[in-house]
Amino acid sequence: MLIIEGMFPFVFPTAWRDTFRKIAERPPHQIRVGGLIVMLLGLVLLFIAT
C-alpha cells in the first residue's frame, strides 16, 4: 500500500501537490464524505480479496 501511495508524489509531484491543495480548500464535511467513501471502498476491496 505504501508503495502505491509513494509512487504518485514521486512520479507526479506537481499534480500531487495541486490535488492536495484543492482538497484542503474544500469544506470539512466534503473532506469527511470523501474519506468515508475511500474507507468503504477499501473495506469492500479487502472483503473481495479475502
C-alpha distances in whole Angstrom, upper triangle without the diagonal:
4,5,5,6,9,10,12,14,15,16,17,18,21,20,17,19,22,19,19,22,23,21,23,26,26,27,25,26,24,21,21,22,19,17,18,17,14,14,16,14,11,14,16,13,12,16,16,14,16
4,5,5,6,8,11,12,12,14,16,16,19,18,15,17,20,18,17,21,22,20,22,25,25,27,25,26,25,21,22,23,20,17,20,19,16,16,19,17,14,17,19,16,16,20,20,18,20
4,6,5,6,9,11,10,12,14,15,19,18,15,18,21,19,19,22,23,22,23,27,27,29,28,29,27,24,24,25,22,20,22,21,18,18,21,19,16,19,20,17,17,21,21,18,21
4,5,5,7,10,10,11,12,14,17,16,13,16,18,16,16,20,21,19,21,25,25,27,26,26,24,21,22,22,19,18,20,19,15,16,18,16,14,17,18,15,16,20,19,17,20
4,6,6,8,9,11,12,12,15,14,11,13,16,14,13,17,18,16,18,21,21,24,23,24,21,18,19,20,17,15,18,17,14,15,18,16,14,17,19,16,17,21,21,19,22
4,6,6,6,9,10,10,14,13,11,13,16,15,14,17,19,18,19,23,23,26,25,26,24,21,22,23,20,18,21,21,17,18,21,20,17,21,22,20,20,24,24,22,25
4,6,5,6,8,10,13,12,10,13,16,15,15,18,20,19,21,24,24,27,27,28,25,22,24,25,21,20,23,22,18,20,22,20,18,22,23,20,21,25,24,22,25
4,5,5,6,7,10,9,7,10,12,11,12,15,16,16,18,20,21,24,24,25,23,20,22,22,19,18,21,20,17,19,22,19,18,22,23,20,22,25,25,23,26
4,6,5,4,8,8,6,8,11,11,11,13,15,15,17,19,21,24,23,25,23,20,22,23,20,19,23,22,19,21,24,22,21,24,26,23,24,28,28,26,29
4,6,6,10,11,9,11,14,14,14,17,19,19,20,23,24,28,27,29,27,24,26,27,23,23,26,25,22,24,26,24,23,26,28,25,26,30,29,27,30
4,6,9,9,9,12,14,14,15,18,19,20,21,24,25,28,28,30,27,24,27,27,24,23,27,25,22,24,27,24,23,27,28,25,26,30,29,27,30
4,6,6,6,9,10,11,12,14,16,17,18,20,22,25,26,27,24,22,25,25,22,22,25,24,21,24,26,24,23,27,28,25,27,30,30,28,32
4,6,5,6,9,10,11,12,14,15,16,19,21,24,24,26,24,21,24,25,22,22,25,24,22,24,27,25,24,28,29,27,28,32,31,30,33
4,5,5,6,9,10,11,12,14,15,17,19,23,24,26,23,21,24,25,22,22,26,25,23,25,28,26,26,30,31,29,30,34,33,33,36
4,5,5,6,9,10,11,12,14,16,17,21,22,24,20,19,22,22,19,20,23,22,20,23,25,23,23,27,28,26,28,31,31,30,33
4,6,5,6,9,10,11,12,15,16,19,20,22,19,16,19,20,17,17,21,20,17,20,23,21,21,24,25,24,25,29,28,28,31
4,5,5,6,9,10,11,13,15,18,19,21,19,16,20,21,18,18,22,21,19,22,25,23,23,27,28,27,28,31,31,31,34
4,5,5,6,9,10,11,13,17,18,20,17,16,19,20,17,18,22,21,19,22,25,24,24,27,28,27,29,32,32,32,35
4,5,5,6,9,10,11,15,16,18,15,13,16,17,14,15,18,17,16,19,21,20,20,24,25,24,26,29,29,29,32
4,5,5,6,9,10,13,14,16,14,11,14,16,13,13,17,17,15,18,21,20,20,23,25,24,25,29,29,29,31
4,5,5,6,9,12,14,16,14,12,16,17,15,16,19,20,18,21,24,23,23,27,28,28,29,32,33,33,35
4,5,5,7,11,12,14,12,11,15,15,13,15,18,18,17,20,22,22,23,26,27,27,28,31,31,32,35
4,5,5,9,10,11,9,7,11,12,10,11,14,15,14,17,19,19,20,22,24,24,25,28,29,29,32
4,6,8,9,12,10,8,12,14,12,13,16,17,16,18,21,21,22,24,26,26,28,30,31,32,34
4,7,9,12,10,9,13,14,13,15,18,19,19,21,23,23,24,27,28,29,30,33,34,34,37
4,6,8,6,7,10,11,11,13,15,16,16,19,20,21,22,25,26,27,28,31,31,32,35
4,6,6,7,9,10,11,13,15,16,17,19,21,22,23,25,26,28,29,31,32,33,35
4,5,5,6,9,10,10,12,14,15,16,18,20,21,23,24,26,27,29,30,31,33
4,5,5,6,9,10,10,12,14,15,16,18,20,21,23,24,26,27,29,30,32
4,5,5,6,9,10,11,12,14,15,17,18,20,21,23,24,26,27,29,30
4,6,5,6,9,10,11,12,14,15,16,18,20,21,22,24,26,27,29
4,5,5,6,9,10,10,12,14,15,16,18,20,21,23,24,26,27
4,5,5,6,9,10,11,12,14,15,16,18,20,21,23,24,26
4,5,5,6,9,10,11,12,14,15,17,18,20,21,22,25
4,5,5,6,9,10,11,12,14,15,16,18,20,21,23
4,5,5,6,9,10,11,12,14,15,17,18,20,21
4,5,5,6,9,10,11,12,14,15,16,18,20
4,5,5,6,9,10,11,12,14,15,16,18
4,5,5,6,9,10,10,12,14,15,17
4,5,5,6,9,10,11,12,14,16
4,5,5,6,9,10,11,12,14
4,5,5,6,9,10,10,12
4,5,5,6,9,10,11
4,5,5,6,9,10
4,5,5,6,9
4,5,5,6
4,5,5
4,6
4
